[in-house]
Amino acid sequence: MNGLIPKHNSRLVMTIGLCFLVALMEGLDLQAAGIAAVGIASHFALDKMQMGWIFSAGILGLLPGALVGGMLADRFGRKRVLIGSVALFGLFSIASALAWDFYSLVLARLLTGVGLGAALPNLIALTSEAAGPRRRGTAVSLMYCGVPIGAALAATLGFAGAAMAWQTVFWVGGVIPLLLVPLLARWLPESSAFSQRQIRQAVPLRALFAPDTVRATLLLWLCYFFTLLVVYILINWLPMLLVEQGFSAAQAAWVMFALQIGAAVGTLLLGALMDKLRPLSLALLIYSGMLASLLALGSAATFGLMLASGFVAGLFATGGQSVLYALAPLFYRTEIRASGVGTAVAVGRLGAMSGPLLAGKMLALGTGTVGVMAASAPGIVLAGIAVFWLMNRQKQLAAA
């Protein structure tokens, strides 16, 4: 840790610490609908397809949020846009708790998603630019592990009995971010790389498709899409799938807790391995582990096996996602970094939005849990190939 954060570098410590707290609440809010799903379905008498829309509404909001949040950050600063994003998702998480019918809940989740989506590229840009190229991967991993830890906190609300009062997780996910806003305004440093820029004009999105970045941009989009498709099927549908497989709601919450603990471990572990393993080895490790854990989740018959499968799925699925977040900033210069990360996150959100809708449709057709998990396999293979190329390319650039 001392090698990552020298004692004199209080700016980096403050940036990682405050961004970690925001990531913590982002993780809780992203998990909130899945944890509250059983209570929501019962309260509003919703079927599977309607629940799919509630899950996907929040994810749909993530897409324009990430795209616009990244563009605004490159124009007006990472700190300002992050503060506005945190206030937005805090307010509409509270609105989710106050929803009176299906449509008001869908709208509240949509606008919560906009705030969450705009926050993430700024968290990544602030952390990566504060750390510098040599420490960027580890710093982003440290910050991003707040997301699975926040999701684990949401799961604790589920197995503590808060699933009965489904609004609780939304109240927690709304009030705490609003309390963070003044702390961010007072203590969060603006990115020095952004502050030192001499020209503050908008850079068109076509810069992402310049000859030196176009291949990286397209491959980032591919691996973000398919990796997030899998992650959001797990986040949103796994609790209800487990209940339908005969597990209790409390057992389902424990599996989700194991998944998020695995995600936190995987975020730190795979972030550390990112600079040590050969690109082929890391890509094979992440995506073969993801495939194996998905098949195990679809077939595990005992609670113990399901807990272990959930832990491993979190380790590789969300841990692999954190590797993508650490990779993306390395391919873009300061002027387009937040836009590059934001567009990649936005395309990933298309996959995230597609996942719950696809799973809901397949379940409605009677394919079962195994069918949902197996359908993810081809995309995981493509994502693994793309990650291998990107990591191999980054090592070539670093050696040049």
C-alpha positions as CSV (number, residue, x, y, z in Angstrom):
1,M,0.0,0.0,0.0
2,N,2.9,2.3,0.8
3,G,4.2,1.8,-2.7
4,L,0.9,2.9,-4.2
5,I,0.2,5.9,-1.9
6,P,3.3,7.7,-0.7
7,K,2.8,9.5,2.6
8,H,3.3,13.0,1.0
9,N,0.7,12.3,-1.6
10,S,-2.4,13.4,0.4
11,R,-4.1,14.4,-2.9
12,L,-4.2,10.9,-4.1
13,V,-5.3,9.5,-0.7
14,M,-8.2,12.0,-0.6
15,T,-9.2,11.3,-4.2
16,I,-9.2,7.5,-3.8
17,G,-11.0,7.8,-0.4
18,L,-13.8,10.1,-1.5
19,C,-14.3,8.3,-4.8
20,F,-14.4,5.0,-2.9
21,L,-17.3,6.3,-0.8
22,V,-19.2,7.4,-3.9
23,A,-18.5,4.0,-5.5
24,L,-19.8,2.4,-2.3
25,M,-23.1,4.1,-2.7
26,E,-23.2,3.4,-6.4
27,G,-22.8,-0.3,-5.7
28,L,-25.6,-0.2,-3.1
29,D,-27.9,1.7,-5.5
30,L,-27.1,-0.6,-8.4
31,Q,-28.0,-3.7,-6.3
32,A,-31.0,-2.1,-4.7
33,A,-33.7,-3.2,-7.2
34,G,-32.5,-6.8,-7.1
35,I,-32.5,-6.9,-3.3
36,A,-36.0,-5.3,-3.2
37,A,-37.3,-7.3,-6.1
38,V,-39.4,-9.8,-4.1
39,G,-41.0,-7.0,-2.1
40,I,-41.6,-4.8,-5.1
41,A,-43.3,-7.6,-7.1
42,S,-45.5,-8.4,-4.1
43,H,-46.4,-4.8,-3.3
44,F,-47.4,-3.8,-6.9
45,A,-48.5,-7.3,-8.1
46,L,-46.0,-7.4,-11.0
47,D,-45.2,-10.2,-13.3
48,K,-41.7,-11.2,-14.6
49,M,-41.7,-9.0,-17.7
50,Q,-42.8,-6.0,-15.6
51,M,-39.9,-6.7,-13.1
52,G,-37.6,-6.9,-16.1
53,W,-38.6,-3.4,-17.1
54,I,-38.0,-2.1,-13.5
55,F,-34.5,-3.7,-13.6
56,S,-33.8,-2.4,-17.1
57,A,-35.1,1.1,-16.5
58,G,-32.3,1.9,-14.1
59,I,-29.8,0.4,-16.5
60,L,-31.3,2.3,-19.4
61,G,-30.6,5.5,-17.5
62,L,-27.0,4.5,-17.0
63,L,-26.4,4.7,-20.8
64,P,-27.1,8.5,-21.5
65,G,-25.7,9.2,-18.0
66,A,-22.3,7.7,-18.8
67,L,-22.2,9.2,-22.3
68,V,-23.2,12.7,-21.3
69,G,-21.3,12.6,-18.0
70,G,-18.1,11.8,-19.7
71,M,-18.5,14.5,-22.3
72,L,-19.4,17.2,-19.8
73,A,-16.5,16.2,-17.6
74,D,-14.0,16.8,-20.4
75,R,-15.6,20.2,-20.9
76,F,-16.4,21.4,-17.4
77,G,-14.3,19.3,-15.0
78,R,-14.6,15.9,-13.4
79,K,-15.4,17.2,-9.9
80,R,-18.4,19.3,-10.9
81,V,-20.0,16.7,-12.9
82,L,-19.4,14.0,-10.2
83,I,-21.1,16.2,-7.5
84,G,-24.1,16.8,-9.7
85,S,-24.3,13.1,-10.5
86,V,-24.2,12.0,-6.8
87,A,-27.0,14.5,-6.0
88,L,-29.1,13.2,-8.9
89,F,-28.9,9.5,-8.0
90,G,-29.4,10.3,-4.3
91,L,-32.6,12.3,-4.9
92,F,-34.2,9.7,-7.2
93,S,-33.3,6.8,-5.0
94,I,-35.4,8.5,-2.4
95,A,-38.1,8.9,-5.1
96,S,-37.9,5.2,-5.7
97,A,-38.9,4.6,-2.1
98,L,-41.8,7.0,-2.5
99,A,-43.1,5.5,-5.7
100,W,-46.9,4.8,-5.8
101,D,-47.3,2.6,-8.8
102,F,-45.4,0.7,-11.5
103,Y,-44.9,3.7,-13.8
104,S,-43.6,6.1,-11.1
105,L,-41.1,3.4,-10.0
106,V,-39.9,2.9,-13.5
107,L,-39.4,6.7,-13.9
108,A,-37.6,7.0,-10.6
109,R,-35.2,4.1,-11.4
110,L,-34.6,5.6,-14.9
111,L,-33.4,8.9,-13.4
112,T,-31.5,7.2,-10.6
113,G,-29.6,5.4,-13.4
114,V,-28.8,8.7,-15.2
115,G,-27.0,9.9,-12.1
116,L,-25.3,6.6,-11.5
117,G,-24.2,6.4,-15.1
118,A,-22.7,9.9,-15.1
119,A,-20.8,9.3,-11.8
120,L,-18.8,6.2,-12.9
121,P,-16.6,7.7,-15.8
122,N,-15.8,10.6,-13.5
123,L,-14.8,8.3,-10.7
124,I,-12.5,6.4,-13.1
125,A,-11.1,9.6,-14.6
126,L,-10.4,11.3,-11.3
127,T,-8.7,8.3,-9.8
128,S,-6.7,7.3,-12.8
129,E,-5.4,10.9,-13.4
130,A,-4.6,11.4,-9.7
131,A,-2.6,8.2,-9.7
132,G,-0.6,8.6,-13.0
133,P,0.2,5.9,-15.6
134,R,2.4,3.7,-13.4
135,R,-0.2,3.3,-10.5
136,R,-3.4,3.7,-12.5
137,G,-4.6,0.1,-12.6
138,T,-4.1,-0.5,-8.9
139,A,-5.6,2.9,-7.9
140,V,-8.8,2.3,-10.0
141,S,-9.1,-1.2,-8.5
142,L,-8.9,0.2,-5.0
143,M,-11.6,2.8,-5.8
144,Y,-13.8,0.4,-7.7
145,C,-13.9,-2.2,-5.0
146,G,-16.3,0.2,-3.3
147,V,-18.9,-0.9,-5.8
148,P,-19.1,-4.6,-4.8
149,I,-18.7,-3.7,-1.1
150,G,-21.7,-1.3,-1.5
151,A,-23.6,-4.1,-3.2
152,A,-22.7,-6.4,-0.3
153,L,-24.1,-3.9,2.1
154,A,-27.3,-3.9,0.1
155,A,-27.4,-7.7,0.4
156,T,-27.0,-7.4,4.2
157,L,-30.2,-5.4,4.2
158,G,-31.9,-8.2,2.4
159,F,-30.9,-11.0,4.8
160,A,-31.4,-8.7,7.8
161,G,-35.1,-8.7,7.0
162,A,-35.2,-5.4,5.1
163,A,-36.6,-7.3,2.1
164,M,-39.9,-7.2,3.8
165,A,-39.8,-3.4,3.8
166,W,-38.5,-3.0,0.3
167,Q,-38.3,0.8,0.5
168,T,-35.5,0.6,3.1
169,V,-32.6,0.0,0.7
170,F,-33.8,2.9,-1.5
171,W,-33.9,5.3,1.5
172,V,-30.3,4.3,2.5
173,G,-29.2,4.6,-1.1
174,G,-30.7,8.1,-1.3
175,V,-29.9,9.8,2.0
176,I,-26.2,8.9,2.3
177,P,-25.2,10.2,-1.2
178,L,-26.9,13.5,-0.4
179,L,-24.8,13.7,2.8
180,L,-21.7,13.1,0.7
181,V,-22.3,16.0,-1.6
182,P,-20.9,18.7,0.7
183,L,-17.9,16.6,1.6
184,L,-17.1,16.2,-2.1
185,A,-17.5,19.9,-2.7
186,R,-15.1,20.8,0.2
187,W,-12.5,18.1,0.0
188,L,-12.4,16.3,-3.4
189,P,-9.5,17.7,-5.5
190,E,-10.1,18.4,-9.2
191,S,-8.0,16.3,-11.6
192,S,-4.6,18.1,-12.0
193,A,-4.4,16.8,-15.6
194,F,-7.7,18.5,-16.4
195,S,-6.8,21.7,-14.5
196,Q,-3.5,22.1,-16.3
197,R,-5.1,22.0,-19.8
198,Q,-4.6,25.2,-21.7
199,I,-7.6,24.8,-24.1
200,R,-11.0,24.1,-22.6
201,Q,-13.1,23.4,-25.7
202,A,-15.2,20.4,-26.5
203,V,-13.5,17.6,-28.3
204,P,-15.8,15.8,-30.8
205,L,-16.6,12.2,-30.3
206,R,-15.1,11.3,-33.6
207,A,-11.7,11.7,-31.9
208,L,-12.4,8.3,-30.4
209,F,-12.2,6.9,-33.9
210,A,-8.9,8.4,-34.9
211,P,-6.5,6.0,-36.4
212,D,-4.5,5.6,-33.2
213,T,-7.6,4.8,-31.0
214,V,-10.3,3.3,-33.3
215,R,-9.4,-0.3,-32.7
216,A,-9.1,0.1,-29.0
217,T,-12.4,1.9,-28.9
218,L,-14.3,-0.8,-30.8
219,L,-12.8,-3.7,-28.8
220,L,-13.5,-1.9,-25.5
221,W,-17.1,-1.5,-26.6
222,L,-17.3,-5.2,-27.4
223,C,-15.9,-6.5,-24.1
224,Y,-17.8,-4.0,-22.0
225,F,-21.1,-5.0,-23.7
226,F,-20.8,-8.7,-23.1
227,T,-19.2,-8.5,-19.6
228,L,-21.8,-6.2,-18.3
229,L,-24.6,-8.3,-19.8
230,V,-23.6,-11.2,-17.6
231,V,-23.0,-9.0,-14.5
232,Y,-26.4,-7.4,-14.6
233,I,-28.2,-10.7,-15.2
234,L,-26.6,-11.8,-11.9
235,I,-27.3,-8.6,-10.1
236,N,-30.9,-8.3,-11.0
237,W,-32.3,-11.8,-11.6
238,L,-30.2,-14.1,-9.3
239,P,-32.3,-13.5,-6.1
240,M,-35.6,-14.4,-7.8
241,L,-34.0,-17.3,-9.6
242,L,-32.7,-18.8,-6.4
243,V,-36.1,-18.4,-4.7
244,E,-37.7,-20.2,-7.7
245,Q,-35.1,-23.0,-7.4
246,G,-36.4,-23.7,-3.8
247,F,-34.0,-21.5,-1.7
248,S,-35.5,-19.1,0.9
249,A,-35.3,-15.4,0.5
250,A,-32.8,-15.2,3.3
251,Q,-30.6,-17.9,1.5
252,A,-30.8,-15.9,-1.7
253,A,-29.6,-12.8,0.1
254,W,-26.7,-14.7,1.5
255,V,-25.7,-15.9,-2.0
256,M,-25.9,-12.3,-3.2
257,F,-23.7,-11.3,-0.3
258,A,-21.2,-14.0,-1.2
259,L,-21.3,-12.8,-4.8
260,Q,-20.4,-9.3,-3.8
261,I,-17.7,-10.3,-1.4
262,G,-16.2,-12.3,-4.2
263,A,-16.5,-9.3,-6.4
264,A,-14.6,-7.1,-3.9
265,V,-11.9,-9.8,-3.6
266,G,-11.8,-10.2,-7.4
267,T,-11.5,-6.5,-8.0
268,L,-8.4,-6.2,-5.8
269,L,-6.9,-9.5,-6.8
270,L,-7.3,-9.2,-10.6
271,G,-6.3,-5.5,-10.4
272,A,-3.0,-6.6,-8.8
273,L,-2.5,-9.4,-11.3
274,M,-3.1,-7.1,-14.2
275,D,0.5,-5.9,-14.2
276,K,1.9,-9.4,-13.4
277,L,0.3,-12.0,-15.7
278,R,0.7,-12.3,-19.4
279,P,-2.3,-10.9,-21.3
280,L,-3.4,-14.4,-22.5
281,S,-3.2,-15.8,-19.0
282,L,-5.2,-13.1,-17.4
283,A,-7.9,-13.1,-20.2
284,L,-8.2,-16.9,-19.9
285,L,-8.4,-16.8,-16.1
286,I,-11.1,-14.2,-16.1
287,Y,-13.4,-15.5,-18.8
288,S,-13.0,-19.2,-18.2
289,G,-13.7,-18.6,-14.5
290,M,-16.8,-16.6,-15.5
291,L,-18.1,-19.4,-17.7
292,A,-17.5,-22.1,-15.1
293,S,-19.1,-20.1,-12.3
294,L,-22.2,-19.4,-14.4
295,L,-22.7,-23.1,-15.2
296,A,-22.3,-23.8,-11.5
297,L,-24.9,-21.3,-10.5
298,G,-27.3,-22.9,-12.9
299,S,-26.8,-26.4,-11.6
300,A,-25.8,-26.2,-7.9
301,A,-28.3,-28.1,-5.8
302,T,-27.2,-27.3,-2.2
303,F,-26.9,-24.1,-0.4
304,G,-23.2,-24.5,0.3
305,L,-22.4,-25.1,-3.4
306,M,-24.6,-22.1,-4.3
307,L,-22.7,-19.9,-1.9
308,A,-19.4,-21.0,-3.3
309,S,-20.6,-20.6,-6.9
310,G,-21.9,-17.1,-6.1
311,F,-18.5,-16.1,-4.6
312,V,-16.6,-17.3,-7.6
313,A,-19.1,-15.7,-10.0
314,G,-18.6,-12.4,-8.3
315,L,-14.8,-12.8,-8.3
316,F,-14.5,-13.3,-12.0
317,A,-17.6,-11.3,-13.4
318,T,-17.3,-8.1,-11.4
319,G,-13.5,-8.5,-10.9
320,G,-13.1,-8.8,-14.6
321,Q,-15.3,-5.7,-15.0
322,S,-12.9,-3.8,-12.8
323,V,-10.0,-4.8,-15.1
324,L,-11.9,-3.2,-18.0
325,Y,-12.4,0.0,-16.0
326,A,-8.6,0.1,-15.3
327,L,-7.8,-0.6,-19.0
328,A,-10.0,2.0,-20.7
329,P,-8.2,5.2,-19.5
330,L,-4.9,3.9,-20.7
331,F,-5.9,4.2,-24.4
332,Y,-7.0,7.9,-24.4
333,R,-5.3,11.2,-23.8
334,T,-6.5,13.7,-21.2
335,E,-8.7,15.7,-23.6
336,I,-10.9,12.7,-24.5
337,R,-10.3,10.4,-21.5
338,A,-13.6,10.9,-19.7
339,S,-15.4,10.8,-23.0
340,G,-13.6,7.6,-24.0
341,V,-14.4,5.9,-20.7
342,G,-17.9,7.3,-20.7
343,T,-18.8,5.9,-24.2
344,A,-17.3,2.5,-23.3
345,V,-19.4,2.5,-20.1
346,A,-22.5,3.6,-22.1
347,V,-22.1,0.7,-24.6
348,G,-21.6,-1.6,-21.7
349,R,-24.9,-0.4,-20.3
350,L,-26.5,-1.5,-23.5
351,G,-25.4,-5.0,-22.6
352,A,-26.4,-4.4,-19.0
353,M,-29.9,-3.3,-20.2
354,S,-30.2,-6.2,-22.6
355,G,-29.2,-8.8,-20.0
356,P,-32.2,-8.6,-17.6
357,L,-34.7,-8.2,-20.5
358,L,-33.2,-11.2,-22.3
359,A,-33.3,-13.3,-19.1
360,G,-36.9,-12.2,-18.4
361,K,-38.0,-13.3,-21.8
362,M,-36.2,-16.6,-21.7
363,L,-37.6,-17.4,-18.3
364,A,-41.1,-16.5,-19.5
365,L,-40.5,-19.0,-22.4
366,G,-39.6,-21.7,-19.8
367,T,-35.9,-22.1,-20.6
368,G,-35.0,-22.2,-16.9
369,T,-31.9,-21.0,-15.1
370,V,-29.4,-23.2,-17.0
371,G,-30.7,-21.8,-20.3
372,V,-30.2,-18.2,-19.2
373,M,-26.6,-18.9,-18.0
374,A,-25.6,-21.0,-21.0
375,A,-26.9,-18.3,-23.4
376,S,-24.2,-15.9,-22.1
377,A,-21.3,-18.2,-23.1
378,P,-20.7,-17.0,-26.7
379,G,-20.5,-13.4,-25.6
380,I,-18.1,-14.2,-22.8
381,V,-15.7,-15.9,-25.3
382,L,-15.7,-12.8,-27.6
383,A,-15.1,-10.5,-24.6
384,G,-12.2,-12.7,-23.5
385,I,-10.6,-12.4,-27.0
386,A,-11.0,-8.6,-27.0
387,V,-9.5,-8.2,-23.5
388,F,-6.5,-10.3,-24.6
389,W,-5.9,-8.0,-27.5
390,L,-6.3,-4.8,-25.5
391,M,-3.9,-6.0,-22.7
392,N,-1.4,-7.2,-25.2
393,R,-1.6,-3.8,-27.0
394,Q,-1.2,-1.9,-23.8
395,K,2.0,-3.8,-22.9
396,Q,3.4,-2.9,-26.3
397,L,2.6,0.7,-25.8
398,A,4.1,0.8,-22.4
399,A,7.3,-0.9,-23.7
400,A,7.6,1.6,-26.6
